[in-house]
């Protein structure tokens, strides 16, 4: 038995997070395991990013409140401070800032994401759709 092994802690957190997609009451259990995992290995950017992903999934079910989204922002900021070129974290920041209604922060994160991966489909999918306006021209005699 290795109770403090970070991989064991992450696996428990991930299992309960996956169960949360079926039964949202499991998200708080996952949250507890992620907190233990972060405490055990606070410098591993992957731990912070995966924890943020669970928090965002929880929020997407409508079961989270602003504190979970704000915690996701905290986790993702830890990632981008440790790994400024981690595109997936910037993409997630755009999404969570938008969920919180923080437009300027979302736009700033999107600018960074576009710099890091201008043609990456996860980045281009975040762009607002361009709406073309039809222009009609009248021709004489027609």
Secondary structure as GFF3:
##gff-version 3
##sequence-region A 1 142
A	DSSP	alpha_helix	6	20	.	.	.	ID=ss1
A	DSSP	three_ten_helix	24	26	.	.	.	ID=ss2
A	DSSP	alpha_helix	27	40	.	.	.	ID=ss3
A	DSSP	alpha_helix	45	60	.	.	.	ID=ss4
A	DSSP	alpha_helix	66	82	.	.	.	ID=ss5
A	DSSP	alpha_helix	87	99	.	.	.	ID=ss6
A	DSSP	alpha_helix	103	116	.	.	.	ID=ss7
A	DSSP	alpha_helix	121	124	.	.	.	ID=ss8
###
